[in-house]
Every structure is written in structure tokens, then in C-alpha cells.
Amino acid sequence: MALHCLLYLKGASETMDYKIGDKVVYPNHGVGMIEQINYGVLNGKTERYFMIRIVSSDLRVMVPQSNAESVGLRSVMRSNDTTKVLGFLERGKLNCHHDWKHRFKENSERMRTGSLLEVAVVLKSLCSLSRSKPLSFREKKMLERAKYLLVSEMATARSTSAESAEAMVLKSLAKAKLQFPIMQEGFEQ
């Protein structure tokens, strides 16, 4: 799992000195853009706040600079790091739990880390699991979310369309002899 640490730390260890217009990733919500930087008083101290608009949902989030690292706010992954994530989808080993509750808890924790590699682990493990048995409703939702987070950040990092990024992800899964399960009609995020 050394790759996880490398990929996560590159984003997290960068100075949290973002400027307006910077693209960032807010864990479990995806790519956002710094729209404003404000100052306010928190516990008697002047604090800098990043006002972030999440691209997919138009959700607006206010993150104090002092909390940015602890909540997992990070810069969008670099294009060359996306190649490492695709490589994991193709060749990475999985260690899945058979107990539903333990597996779901572990996958939920992975999604909250903000690491694109951890999201890829969730995607690959759920695609693998779907070959042997139907996924629960919650696992299907998590799989869809993982796919969305992976595709949207890859598209942003590589300055390409979501369709092109999705094709890269599906191609990497295919090389691992996996495919994204067909979801029932009307199943959306």
C-alpha cells in the first residue's frame, strides 16, 4: 500500500495556500473550485476560510485553512499520478472481506480518506464482488459514487472529458478481467 501513501501525501502535504480559481478535491464529494477566500474570527483568532463550490452538485463548502488538511482537502491529482491509479485497477491485488458489515465499513472509510487510490480500491473490489454475487443497494450506491469520484478527478487531472476518463477506467478494469456491473434502470446517484 506504499502507492496509497505516496499519492495521498502528495496532495495533502502541499501547502494549504490555495488561491481563488484553484481546483481541489473535497473527500467523498469530488472536485471543487476555490471561489472565495474570506477571513473570520474563530475562538478569538482570525482564521482564513476557503469557500469551495463542488462542481458536480453546486454544493458550497466553507473550510477553515487550519482544518483543510484534517478534512482531507487537497489539490487535484497530477496527470502522471492518474497513470498509477489506472495501473492499480489493472494489476493491483485486493483483499476483500466476506462479512458485509465489515466490508461496507472498510469501504466507507476508504471513500472518506480523499485518496483517489483508496477510491480505486473500493471500485475494483466492488466490481470484483459483483461477479460472484449481487451487490446490496448500499454497495451499488457506493460503487456508483466511487466511479464518479474516480472519473471526475481523472478528467480534471488529464484535462479531458468525463467520457474519455470513464473509458480509461473501464479499459483498465477490463485488463484485470473485470467490468462495471450493469445497474438497474433508473438507478442514479
ChimeraX commands (.cxc) that place a marker at each C-alpha (Angstrom):
marker #1 position 0.00,0.00,0.00 radius 0.5
marker #1 position 3.02,2.28,-0.38 radius 0.5
marker #1 position 1.43,3.72,-3.52 radius 0.5
marker #1 position -1.53,4.91,-1.40 radius 0.5
marker #1 position 0.75,6.89,0.90 radius 0.5
marker #1 position 2.65,8.40,-2.00 radius 0.5
marker #1 position -0.48,9.50,-3.85 radius 0.5
marker #1 position -2.32,10.77,-0.80 radius 0.5
marker #1 position 0.61,12.61,0.71 radius 0.5
marker #1 position 1.45,14.46,-2.49 radius 0.5
marker #1 position -1.92,16.19,-2.34 radius 0.5
marker #1 position -2.19,16.52,1.43 radius 0.5
marker #1 position 1.31,17.73,2.16 radius 0.5
marker #1 position 1.20,20.61,-0.27 radius 0.5
marker #1 position 0.81,23.92,1.47 radius 0.5
marker #1 position -2.79,24.73,2.08 radius 0.5
marker #1 position -2.24,28.12,0.47 radius 0.5
marker #1 position -4.84,27.89,-2.26 radius 0.5
marker #1 position -5.92,30.84,-4.32 radius 0.5
marker #1 position -9.21,31.72,-5.98 radius 0.5
marker #1 position -9.76,29.53,-9.06 radius 0.5
marker #1 position -7.70,26.57,-7.78 radius 0.5
marker #1 position -9.27,23.15,-8.26 radius 0.5
marker #1 position -9.28,20.98,-5.15 radius 0.5
marker #1 position -10.75,17.68,-4.02 radius 0.5
marker #1 position -13.05,17.54,-1.02 radius 0.5
marker #1 position -13.23,13.90,0.17 radius 0.5
marker #1 position -16.34,11.95,-0.80 radius 0.5
marker #1 position -17.73,14.96,-2.70 radius 0.5
marker #1 position -15.23,15.29,-5.51 radius 0.5
marker #1 position -13.65,18.12,-7.43 radius 0.5
marker #1 position -14.41,21.65,-6.34 radius 0.5
marker #1 position -13.15,25.12,-7.07 radius 0.5
marker #1 position -11.98,27.76,-4.61 radius 0.5
marker #1 position -14.44,30.59,-5.26 radius 0.5
marker #1 position -13.62,32.90,-2.38 radius 0.5
marker #1 position -11.15,33.30,0.43 radius 0.5
marker #1 position -12.56,35.04,3.48 radius 0.5
marker #1 position -11.35,35.88,6.93 radius 0.5
marker #1 position -13.34,35.46,10.11 radius 0.5
marker #1 position -12.81,35.13,13.82 radius 0.5
marker #1 position -12.88,31.66,15.37 radius 0.5
marker #1 position -12.18,31.22,19.09 radius 0.5
marker #1 position -10.76,34.73,19.28 radius 0.5
marker #1 position -8.31,34.15,16.42 radius 0.5
marker #1 position -8.51,35.47,12.88 radius 0.5
marker #1 position -8.93,32.48,10.56 radius 0.5
marker #1 position -8.70,32.18,6.80 radius 0.5
marker #1 position -11.60,30.29,5.13 radius 0.5
marker #1 position -11.74,28.69,1.70 radius 0.5
marker #1 position -15.15,28.91,0.05 radius 0.5
marker #1 position -15.38,25.89,-2.26 radius 0.5
marker #1 position -18.04,25.09,-4.84 radius 0.5
marker #1 position -18.30,21.36,-5.53 radius 0.5
marker #1 position -18.52,21.07,-9.32 radius 0.5
marker #1 position -20.96,18.15,-9.55 radius 0.5
marker #1 position -23.56,19.31,-7.06 radius 0.5
marker #1 position -23.05,23.08,-6.77 radius 0.5
marker #1 position -22.72,22.42,-3.03 radius 0.5
marker #1 position -20.80,25.20,-1.31 radius 0.5
marker #1 position -18.43,24.31,1.50 radius 0.5
marker #1 position -16.53,26.62,3.82 radius 0.5
marker #1 position -13.29,25.12,5.13 radius 0.5
marker #1 position -11.05,26.89,7.65 radius 0.5
marker #1 position -7.44,26.79,6.45 radius 0.5
marker #1 position -6.41,25.29,9.81 radius 0.5
marker #1 position -8.77,22.33,9.19 radius 0.5
marker #1 position -8.07,21.85,5.48 radius 0.5
marker #1 position -5.54,19.07,5.96 radius 0.5
marker #1 position -7.51,17.25,8.66 radius 0.5
marker #1 position -10.66,17.10,6.50 radius 0.5
marker #1 position -8.58,15.80,3.58 radius 0.5
marker #1 position -8.83,18.84,1.31 radius 0.5
marker #1 position -6.15,18.50,-1.34 radius 0.5
marker #1 position -5.13,19.61,-4.80 radius 0.5
marker #1 position -6.36,17.63,-7.79 radius 0.5
marker #1 position -4.03,14.74,-8.54 radius 0.5
marker #1 position -1.36,15.32,-11.15 radius 0.5
marker #1 position -1.86,13.70,-14.54 radius 0.5
marker #1 position 1.11,11.32,-14.14 radius 0.5
marker #1 position -0.30,10.06,-10.80 radius 0.5
marker #1 position -3.53,9.06,-12.54 radius 0.5
marker #1 position -1.45,6.56,-14.50 radius 0.5
marker #1 position -0.53,4.90,-11.19 radius 0.5
marker #1 position -4.20,4.64,-10.23 radius 0.5
marker #1 position -5.05,3.09,-13.61 radius 0.5
marker #1 position -2.14,0.67,-13.09 radius 0.5
marker #1 position -3.66,-0.38,-9.76 radius 0.5
marker #1 position -7.00,-1.04,-11.47 radius 0.5
marker #1 position -5.18,-3.25,-13.97 radius 0.5
marker #1 position -2.73,-5.10,-11.73 radius 0.5
marker #1 position -3.38,-4.27,-8.06 radius 0.5
marker #1 position -4.17,-7.02,-5.59 radius 0.5
marker #1 position -7.35,-6.97,-3.50 radius 0.5
marker #1 position -8.06,-8.26,-0.03 radius 0.5
marker #1 position -11.86,-8.29,0.35 radius 0.5
marker #1 position -13.81,-9.21,3.44 radius 0.5
marker #1 position -16.67,-11.65,3.13 radius 0.5
marker #1 position -18.65,-10.14,6.01 radius 0.5
marker #1 position -20.93,-7.45,4.54 radius 0.5
marker #1 position -20.85,-5.12,7.55 radius 0.5
marker #1 position -17.06,-5.20,7.88 radius 0.5
marker #1 position -16.57,-4.75,4.12 radius 0.5
marker #1 position -19.03,-1.83,3.97 radius 0.5
marker #1 position -17.39,-0.11,6.96 radius 0.5
marker #1 position -13.92,-0.54,5.47 radius 0.5
marker #1 position -15.07,0.74,2.06 radius 0.5
marker #1 position -16.80,3.73,3.67 radius 0.5
marker #1 position -13.57,4.61,5.47 radius 0.5
marker #1 position -11.65,4.33,2.20 radius 0.5
marker #1 position -14.08,6.70,0.49 radius 0.5
marker #1 position -13.65,9.28,3.28 radius 0.5
marker #1 position -9.85,9.36,3.02 radius 0.5
marker #1 position -9.88,11.55,-0.06 radius 0.5
marker #1 position -7.22,9.37,-1.69 radius 0.5
marker #1 position -8.01,8.57,-5.30 radius 0.5
marker #1 position -6.18,5.27,-4.92 radius 0.5
marker #1 position -8.42,4.30,-1.98 radius 0.5
marker #1 position -11.47,5.14,-4.11 radius 0.5
marker #1 position -9.99,2.92,-6.85 radius 0.5
marker #1 position -9.66,0.08,-4.31 radius 0.5
marker #1 position -13.37,0.41,-3.50 radius 0.5
marker #1 position -14.31,0.46,-7.19 radius 0.5
marker #1 position -12.20,-2.56,-8.05 radius 0.5
marker #1 position -13.26,-4.61,-5.02 radius 0.5
marker #1 position -16.96,-3.98,-5.61 radius 0.5
marker #1 position -16.63,-4.77,-9.34 radius 0.5
marker #1 position -14.86,-7.99,-8.38 radius 0.5
marker #1 position -17.50,-8.86,-5.78 radius 0.5
marker #1 position -20.32,-8.22,-8.27 radius 0.5
marker #1 position -19.02,-11.11,-10.41 radius 0.5
marker #1 position -19.85,-13.64,-7.69 radius 0.5
marker #1 position -22.99,-12.17,-6.12 radius 0.5
marker #1 position -25.39,-9.26,-6.46 radius 0.5
marker #1 position -24.36,-6.10,-4.63 radius 0.5
marker #1 position -26.61,-4.68,-1.94 radius 0.5
marker #1 position -28.37,-1.39,-2.64 radius 0.5
marker #1 position -25.85,0.49,-0.46 radius 0.5
marker #1 position -22.89,-1.17,-2.18 radius 0.5
marker #1 position -24.33,-0.28,-5.60 radius 0.5
marker #1 position -24.61,3.35,-4.47 radius 0.5
marker #1 position -21.04,3.26,-3.18 radius 0.5
marker #1 position -19.80,1.73,-6.43 radius 0.5
marker #1 position -21.52,4.46,-8.44 radius 0.5
marker #1 position -20.03,7.10,-6.14 radius 0.5
marker #1 position -16.53,5.60,-6.42 radius 0.5
marker #1 position -16.82,5.54,-10.20 radius 0.5
marker #1 position -17.98,9.15,-10.27 radius 0.5
marker #1 position -15.18,10.37,-7.97 radius 0.5
marker #1 position -12.55,8.46,-9.94 radius 0.5
marker #1 position -13.77,9.60,-13.35 radius 0.5
marker #1 position -14.32,13.23,-12.41 radius 0.5
marker #1 position -10.88,13.71,-10.85 radius 0.5
marker #1 position -9.16,11.84,-13.69 radius 0.5
marker #1 position -10.95,14.01,-16.24 radius 0.5
marker #1 position -9.90,17.16,-14.37 radius 0.5
marker #1 position -6.29,15.98,-13.87 radius 0.5
marker #1 position -5.91,14.98,-17.51 radius 0.5
marker #1 position -7.88,17.93,-18.93 radius 0.5
marker #1 position -10.19,15.60,-20.79 radius 0.5
marker #1 position -13.89,14.78,-20.90 radius 0.5
marker #1 position -15.63,12.60,-18.33 radius 0.5
marker #1 position -16.44,10.17,-21.16 radius 0.5
marker #1 position -12.77,9.80,-22.05 radius 0.5
marker #1 position -11.76,9.35,-18.40 radius 0.5
marker #1 position -14.50,6.76,-17.93 radius 0.5
marker #1 position -13.26,4.87,-20.97 radius 0.5
marker #1 position -9.75,4.78,-19.43 radius 0.5
marker #1 position -11.14,3.40,-16.16 radius 0.5
marker #1 position -13.26,0.76,-17.91 radius 0.5
marker #1 position -10.30,-0.26,-20.10 radius 0.5
marker #1 position -8.10,-0.71,-17.01 radius 0.5
marker #1 position -10.79,-2.80,-15.32 radius 0.5
marker #1 position -11.11,-4.91,-18.47 radius 0.5
marker #1 position -7.37,-5.63,-18.36 radius 0.5
marker #1 position -7.99,-7.05,-14.86 radius 0.5
marker #1 position -10.83,-9.13,-16.37 radius 0.5
marker #1 position -13.39,-7.00,-14.52 radius 0.5
marker #1 position -16.23,-4.87,-15.72 radius 0.5
marker #1 position -18.53,-2.32,-14.19 radius 0.5
marker #1 position -21.77,-4.16,-13.38 radius 0.5
marker #1 position -24.87,-3.15,-15.25 radius 0.5
marker #1 position -27.11,-1.24,-12.87 radius 0.5
marker #1 position -30.87,-1.49,-12.98 radius 0.5
marker #1 position -32.78,1.09,-14.99 radius 0.5
marker #1 position -33.48,4.26,-13.04 radius 0.5
marker #1 position -30.61,3.74,-10.61 radius 0.5
marker #1 position -28.83,7.05,-10.28 radius 0.5
marker #1 position -26.63,8.82,-7.73 radius 0.5
marker link #1:1,2 radius 0.2
marker link #1:2,3 radius 0.2
marker link #1:3,4 radius 0.2
marker link #1:4,5 radius 0.2
marker link #1:5,6 radius 0.2
marker link #1:6,7 radius 0.2
marker link #1:7,8 radius 0.2
marker link #1:8,9 radius 0.2
marker link #1:9,10 radius 0.2
marker link #1:10,11 radius 0.2
marker link #1:11,12 radius 0.2
marker link #1:12,13 radius 0.2
marker link #1:13,14 radius 0.2
marker link #1:14,15 radius 0.2
marker link #1:15,16 radius 0.2
marker link #1:16,17 radius 0.2
marker link #1:17,18 radius 0.2
marker link #1:18,19 radius 0.2
marker link #1:19,20 radius 0.2
marker link #1:20,21 radius 0.2
marker link #1:21,22 radius 0.2
marker link #1:22,23 radius 0.2
marker link #1:23,24 radius 0.2
marker link #1:24,25 radius 0.2
marker link #1:25,26 radius 0.2
marker link #1:26,27 radius 0.2
marker link #1:27,28 radius 0.2
marker link #1:28,29 radius 0.2
marker link #1:29,30 radius 0.2
marker link #1:30,31 radius 0.2
marker link #1:31,32 radius 0.2
marker link #1:32,33 radius 0.2
marker link #1:33,34 radius 0.2
marker link #1:34,35 radius 0.2
marker link #1:35,36 radius 0.2
marker link #1:36,37 radius 0.2
marker link #1:37,38 radius 0.2
marker link #1:38,39 radius 0.2
marker link #1:39,40 radius 0.2
marker link #1:40,41 radius 0.2
marker link #1:41,42 radius 0.2
marker link #1:42,43 radius 0.2
marker link #1:43,44 radius 0.2
marker link #1:44,45 radius 0.2
marker link #1:45,46 radius 0.2
marker link #1:46,47 radius 0.2
marker link #1:47,48 radius 0.2
marker link #1:48,49 radius 0.2
marker link #1:49,50 radius 0.2
marker link #1:50,51 radius 0.2
marker link #1:51,52 radius 0.2
marker link #1:52,53 radius 0.2
marker link #1:53,54 radius 0.2
marker link #1:54,55 radius 0.2
marker link #1:55,56 radius 0.2
marker link #1:56,57 radius 0.2
marker link #1:57,58 radius 0.2
marker link #1:58,59 radius 0.2
marker link #1:59,60 radius 0.2
marker link #1:60,61 radius 0.2
marker link #1:61,62 radius 0.2
marker link #1:62,63 radius 0.2
marker link #1:63,64 radius 0.2
marker link #1:64,65 radius 0.2
marker link #1:65,66 radius 0.2
marker link #1:66,67 radius 0.2
marker link #1:67,68 radius 0.2
marker link #1:68,69 radius 0.2
marker link #1:69,70 radius 0.2
marker link #1:70,71 radius 0.2
marker link #1:71,72 radius 0.2
marker link #1:72,73 radius 0.2
marker link #1:73,74 radius 0.2
marker link #1:74,75 radius 0.2
marker link #1:75,76 radius 0.2
marker link #1:76,77 radius 0.2
marker link #1:77,78 radius 0.2
marker link #1:78,79 radius 0.2
marker link #1:79,80 radius 0.2
marker link #1:80,81 radius 0.2
marker link #1:81,82 radius 0.2
marker link #1:82,83 radius 0.2
marker link #1:83,84 radius 0.2
marker link #1:84,85 radius 0.2
marker link #1:85,86 radius 0.2
marker link #1:86,87 radius 0.2
marker link #1:87,88 radius 0.2
marker link #1:88,89 radius 0.2
marker link #1:89,90 radius 0.2
marker link #1:90,91 radius 0.2
marker link #1:91,92 radius 0.2
marker link #1:92,93 radius 0.2
marker link #1:93,94 radius 0.2
marker link #1:94,95 radius 0.2
marker link #1:95,96 radius 0.2
marker link #1:96,97 radius 0.2
marker link #1:97,98 radius 0.2
marker link #1:98,99 radius 0.2
marker link #1:99,100 radius 0.2
marker link #1:100,101 radius 0.2
marker link #1:101,102 radius 0.2
marker link #1:102,103 radius 0.2
marker link #1:103,104 radius 0.2
marker link #1:104,105 radius 0.2
marker link #1:105,106 radius 0.2
marker link #1:106,107 radius 0.2
marker link #1:107,108 radius 0.2
marker link #1:108,109 radius 0.2
marker link #1:109,110 radius 0.2
marker link #1:110,111 radius 0.2
marker link #1:111,112 radius 0.2
marker link #1:112,113 radius 0.2
marker link #1:113,114 radius 0.2
marker link #1:114,115 radius 0.2
marker link #1:115,116 radius 0.2
marker link #1:116,117 radius 0.2
marker link #1:117,118 radius 0.2
marker link #1:118,119 radius 0.2
marker link #1:119,120 radius 0.2
marker link #1:120,121 radius 0.2
marker link #1:121,122 radius 0.2
marker link #1:122,123 radius 0.2
marker link #1:123,124 radius 0.2
marker link #1:124,125 radius 0.2
marker link #1:125,126 radius 0.2
marker link #1:126,127 radius 0.2
marker link #1:127,128 radius 0.2
marker link #1:128,129 radius 0.2
marker link #1:129,130 radius 0.2
marker link #1:130,131 radius 0.2
marker link #1:131,132 radius 0.2
marker link #1:132,133 radius 0.2
marker link #1:133,134 radius 0.2
marker link #1:134,135 radius 0.2
marker link #1:135,136 radius 0.2
marker link #1:136,137 radius 0.2
marker link #1:137,138 radius 0.2
marker link #1:138,139 radius 0.2
marker link #1:139,140 radius 0.2
marker link #1:140,141 radius 0.2
marker link #1:141,142 radius 0.2
marker link #1:142,143 radius 0.2
marker link #1:143,144 radius 0.2
marker link #1:144,145 radius 0.2
marker link #1:145,146 radius 0.2
marker link #1:146,147 radius 0.2
marker link #1:147,148 radius 0.2
marker link #1:148,149 radius 0.2
marker link #1:149,150 radius 0.2
marker link #1:150,151 radius 0.2
marker link #1:151,152 radius 0.2
marker link #1:152,153 radius 0.2
marker link #1:153,154 radius 0.2
marker link #1:154,155 radius 0.2
marker link #1:155,156 radius 0.2
marker link #1:156,157 radius 0.2
marker link #1:157,158 radius 0.2
marker link #1:158,159 radius 0.2
marker link #1:159,160 radius 0.2
marker link #1:160,161 radius 0.2
marker link #1:161,162 radius 0.2
marker link #1:162,163 radius 0.2
marker link #1:163,164 radius 0.2
marker link #1:164,165 radius 0.2
marker link #1:165,166 radius 0.2
marker link #1:166,167 radius 0.2
marker link #1:167,168 radius 0.2
marker link #1:168,169 radius 0.2
marker link #1:169,170 radius 0.2
marker link #1:170,171 radius 0.2
marker link #1:171,172 radius 0.2
marker link #1:172,173 radius 0.2
marker link #1:173,174 radius 0.2
marker link #1:174,175 radius 0.2
marker link #1:175,176 radius 0.2
marker link #1:176,177 radius 0.2
marker link #1:177,178 radius 0.2
marker link #1:178,179 radius 0.2
marker link #1:179,180 radius 0.2
marker link #1:180,181 radius 0.2
marker link #1:181,182 radius 0.2
marker link #1:182,183 radius 0.2
marker link #1:183,184 radius 0.2
marker link #1:184,185 radius 0.2
marker link #1:185,186 radius 0.2
marker link #1:186,187 radius 0.2
marker link #1:187,188 radius 0.2
marker link #1:188,189 radius 0.2
view
